[in-house]
Amino acid sequence: MREFCLLVVAKAPVPGLVKTRLCPPMTPVQAADIAAAALLDTLDAALRTPGAHPVIALAGELSAATRRMQLSEALRHFPVFAQRGSDFADRLANAHAEVARFRPGLPVVQIGMDTPQVTPELLASTAARLARADAVLGPAEDGGWWALGLNDPQAADVLRTVPMSRSDTGQLTREALEHKGYNVANGALMSDVDTIVDAYRVASDAWEGRFAAAMRGLG
């Protein structure tokens, strides 16, 4: 089985700073709890992924986060480094560059914390596609992407030119990679959690996880 670095790009779930598009109907505290549950589910999947060497790029102050004790305990099992950069695209590119130094020679699959329904099998199969392509892009239903795999982590430098959080971010990311000569394979289509409709849809796909339990707790 081919080894790879699994880069999880995460943000400390601090009320008022995460999942603000869920408010209303959620309160900032409820939205932060949903985000914390999603991150915990994602970390569980990362730990159980065959061939993966998980690494966390974290933004924000964990000391102010919802479920901070649970998150602190879970993160003890991972190398964690702080995100750096002037905007999200810069932070993503810099995270890949950091991983290239931390885990030299390994391909990288990057995910976020918005797909708590992700499974170890899906992550491993996404990485496996890099055996036949330079890159793999897992599209999100909103037009963005939930996973980016790269045989050369330095290729993530193209992200600095891509507008993020738009309905055409996925297509623009593909075009930026192809413009540099990279062969891009398709990953699985997934729904990430941006709106309350997304949240209920994702909870139905991962009924046994913390995220679904948190959603059920909303009543």
HELIX and SHEET records of a PDB file:
HELIX    1   1 THR A   20  LEU A   22  5                                   3    
HELIX    2   2 PRO A   28  LEU A   47  1                                  20    
HELIX    3   3 LEU A   62  ALA A   64  5                                   3    
HELIX    4   4 ARG A   68  LEU A   75  1                                   8    
HELIX    5   5 PHE A   88  PHE A  102  1                                  15    
HELIX    6   6 PRO A  120  ALA A  128  1                                   9    
HELIX    7   7 ARG A  129  ALA A  131  5                                   3    
HELIX    8   8 PRO A  153  THR A  161  5                                   9    
HELIX    9   9 THR A  169  HIS A  179  1                                  11    
HELIX   10  10 ILE A  196  ASP A  205  1                                  10    
HELIX   11  11 ARG A  210  ARG A  216  1                                   7    
SHEET    1   A 7 VAL A  80  ALA A  82  0                                        
SHEET    2   A 7 ALA A  52  ALA A  59  1                                        
SHEET    3   A 7 PHE A   4  LYS A  11  1                                        
SHEET    4   A 7 VAL A 108  ILE A 111  1                                        
SHEET    5   A 7 TRP A 145  LEU A 150 -1                                        
SHEET    6   A 7 ALA A 135  PRO A 139 -1                                        
SHEET    7   A 7 VAL A 184  ASN A 186  1                                        
END                                                                             
